[in-house]
Amino acid sequence: MPDLTLMYATHDAFRRDLGLLAAAAEDRGTAPGSAFRTGWETFQTFLTIHHTAEDKVLWPMMRAKLADEPAQLRMLDEMDAEHEVLDPPLEAVEDVLTQGQQQRLPALVAAVADKLVHHLDHEERAALPVVQAVLSQEEYDIFGTEQRKMLGLKGGALYFPWVLDGASGDTQRTALGALPPPVRMIYKAVWRPRYEKRTRAFSQAAA
């Protein structure tokens, strides 16, 4: 049975950021380097990587395992469809940031939140228990490897403090325990302080 600690932590980080983005959108900060743009770029980057890795690796693996189970295949079709439904509102936010139409941000962030929270809840309820039931840790690690490849070293340096921001002590211990000791030291000495500095304005705007 694979360990899905980081999967659930990533979902929680998306939910956390949706709340912060909704508050920051009211500040109408769309200029480069603004609080909203900083938070949005991080959120959108990690959401894209997460969903791309699911579409490219995790769901195809699951389809191969569940080829003789029509109900489960329909559930995976729903996962794919929910990813596609998210694309228009995500693209709309990008357009608003490009065009400077600040007044549209709150409604668009609300639309993203509505669709994404529905998807995350559905995935956790319907898909992730099946992932744990049918995949081995080794198979699930292929999904993790794909995400690490897409993140790269620079992305990983931002991802770990981002995903663990506000996470429970158990989640932090599990996630950091999987890292080599030298990387844990870099996380504490460099990655986390850099992340906190980068996101301070975003968090304050949402306070």
C-alpha positions as a printed Julia matrix, in Angstrom:
207×3 Matrix{Float64}:
   0.0    0.0     0.0
   1.61   3.28   -1.08
   2.15   6.2     1.29
  -0.02   9.09    0.08
   1.14  11.62    2.69
   2.46  14.08    0.12
  -0.6   13.63   -2.11
  -2.94  14.69    0.68
  -0.55  17.44    1.79
  -0.47  18.79   -1.75
  -4.27  18.84   -1.88
  -4.35  20.67    1.45
  -1.82  23.2     0.14
  -4.04  23.89   -2.87
  -7.02  24.47   -0.58
  -4.94  26.76    1.63
  -3.75  28.81   -1.33
  -7.27  29.15   -2.72
  -8.27  30.93    0.47
  -5.19  33.16    0.36
  -5.74  33.94   -3.31
  -9.37  34.87   -2.73
  -8.31  37.38   -0.08
  -5.35  38.72   -2.08
  -7.57  39.16   -5.17
  -9.53  41.8    -3.27
  -6.31  43.86   -3.07
  -6.35  43.98   -6.89
  -2.59  43.47   -6.97
  -1.81  42.43  -10.54
   1.47  44.2   -11.18
   4.6   42.03  -11.55
   5.83  41.09   -8.09
   2.49  41.83   -6.44
   1.14  39.69   -3.6
  -1.53  38.06   -5.75
   0.76  37.36   -8.68
   3.4   35.79   -6.43
   0.87  33.45   -4.83
  -0.84  32.68   -8.13
   2.37  31.76   -9.96
   3.32  29.28   -7.25
  -0.17  27.8    -7.04
  -0.62  27.51  -10.8
   2.83  25.97  -11.33
   2.35  23.22   -8.78
  -1.23  22.53   -9.86
  -0.09  22.12  -13.46
   2.72  19.75  -12.49
   0.46  17.73  -10.2
  -2.32  17.28  -12.73
   0.04  16.67  -15.65
   1.78  13.87  -13.73
  -1.6   12.36  -12.85
  -2.74  12.49  -16.49
   0.56  11.18  -17.86
   1.47   8.54  -15.27
  -0.94   7.87  -12.41
  -4.28   7.51  -14.2
  -2.84   5.4   -17.08
  -1.3    3.05  -14.5
  -4.65   2.83  -12.78
  -6.46   2.15  -16.07
  -4.14  -0.76  -16.76
  -4.85  -2.21  -13.33
  -8.62  -1.67  -13.6
  -9.15  -2.69  -17.23
 -11.85  -5.2   -16.28
 -13.75  -2.9   -13.9
 -16.06  -0.55  -15.86
 -17.23   1.39  -12.8
 -13.68   2.25  -11.81
 -12.8    3.2   -15.38
 -15.76   5.61  -15.38
 -14.41   7.11  -12.17
 -11.06   7.68  -13.9
 -12.9    9.28  -16.82
 -14.42  11.67  -14.3
 -10.95  12.53  -12.96
  -9.81  13.39  -16.5
 -12.94  15.43  -17.19
 -12.56  17.42  -13.98
  -9.0   18.34  -14.94
 -10.25  19.63  -18.29
 -13.03  21.66  -16.67
 -10.4   23.54  -14.66
  -8.5   24.75  -17.72
 -10.82  27.63  -18.78
 -10.96  29.44  -15.4
  -7.21  28.96  -14.9
  -6.55  30.44  -18.33
  -8.98  33.26  -17.6
  -6.97  34.29  -14.52
  -3.81  34.31  -16.63
  -5.57  36.55  -19.18
  -6.71  38.95  -16.47
  -3.18  39.22  -15.11
  -1.89  39.96  -18.6
  -4.59  42.5   -19.42
  -4.77  44.17  -16.02
  -8.51  43.65  -15.57
  -8.27  43.56  -11.81
 -11.99  43.79  -11.16
 -12.51  40.29  -12.61
 -10.07  38.53  -10.27
 -12.34  37.76   -7.29
 -15.01  36.09   -9.44
 -12.46  34.09  -11.42
 -10.64  32.88   -8.3
 -14.01  31.83   -6.89
 -14.69  29.84  -10.08
 -11.31  28.1    -9.83
 -11.95  27.33   -6.16
 -15.41  25.9    -6.83
 -14.16  23.49   -9.49
 -10.88  22.56   -7.84
 -12.27  21.89   -4.36
 -15.0   19.72   -5.92
 -12.31  17.79   -7.79
 -10.0   17.38   -4.79
 -12.86  16.16   -2.6
 -14.0   13.73   -5.31
 -10.48  12.42   -5.87
  -9.92  11.84   -2.17
 -13.27  10.14   -1.77
 -13.33   7.99   -4.92
  -9.87   7.67   -6.46
  -7.21   7.7    -3.76
  -8.59   4.72   -1.8
  -8.43   2.75   -5.07
  -4.87   3.95   -5.67
  -3.91   2.55   -2.27
  -5.73  -0.69   -2.95
  -4.29  -1.52   -6.37
  -0.83   0.08   -6.61
   2.35  -0.97   -4.86
   4.69   1.58   -3.35
   7.11   0.96   -6.22
   4.41   1.64   -8.81
   3.23   4.76   -7.03
   6.81   6.01   -6.83
   6.82   6.26  -10.64
   4.24   9.03  -10.24
   6.44  10.76   -7.68
   9.48  10.47   -9.93
   7.59  12.11  -12.79
   6.68  15.06  -10.57
  10.27  15.43   -9.39
  11.48  15.47  -13.0
   9.01  18.21  -13.83
   9.89  20.21  -10.71
  13.65  20.1   -11.12
  15.98  21.2    -8.32
  14.77  24.8    -8.32
  11.13  23.72   -8.21
  11.81  21.22   -5.43
  13.42  23.96   -3.36
  10.11  25.83   -3.49
   7.76  22.84   -3.42
   8.8   21.4    -0.06
   8.36  24.56    2.03
   5.18  25.34    0.07
   3.57  21.94    0.62
   4.58  21.83    4.29
   3.4   25.37    5.07
   0.81  24.81    7.8
   1.0   21.01    7.55
   0.63  18.9    10.67
   3.68  17.78   12.59
   3.16  14.19   11.47
   2.98  15.22    7.82
   6.13  17.31    8.13
   8.04  14.5     9.83
   6.95  11.97    7.2
   7.76  14.22    4.25
  11.1   15.44    5.56
  12.03  11.97    6.75
  12.03  10.81    3.14
  14.73  13.35    2.27
  18.46  12.64    2.75
  19.87  14.35    5.88
  21.89  16.93    3.88
  18.74  17.95    1.97
  16.81  18.3     5.24
  19.52  20.67    6.47
  19.25  22.71    3.26
  15.47  22.78    3.67
  15.72  24.23    7.17
  18.63  26.6     6.53
  17.83  27.83    3.01
  14.6   26.63    1.38
  12.14  27.41    4.16
  13.54  30.89    5.02
  13.64  31.79    1.3
  10.05  30.63    0.85
   8.86  32.59    3.89
  10.51  35.74    2.58
   9.08  35.2    -0.91
   5.53  34.67    0.29
   5.4   37.15    3.18
   3.55  39.8     1.19
   1.1   37.21   -0.14
   0.28  35.92    3.34
  -0.01  39.45    4.75
  -2.33  40.55    1.96
  -4.65  37.71    2.88
  -4.48  38.38    6.62
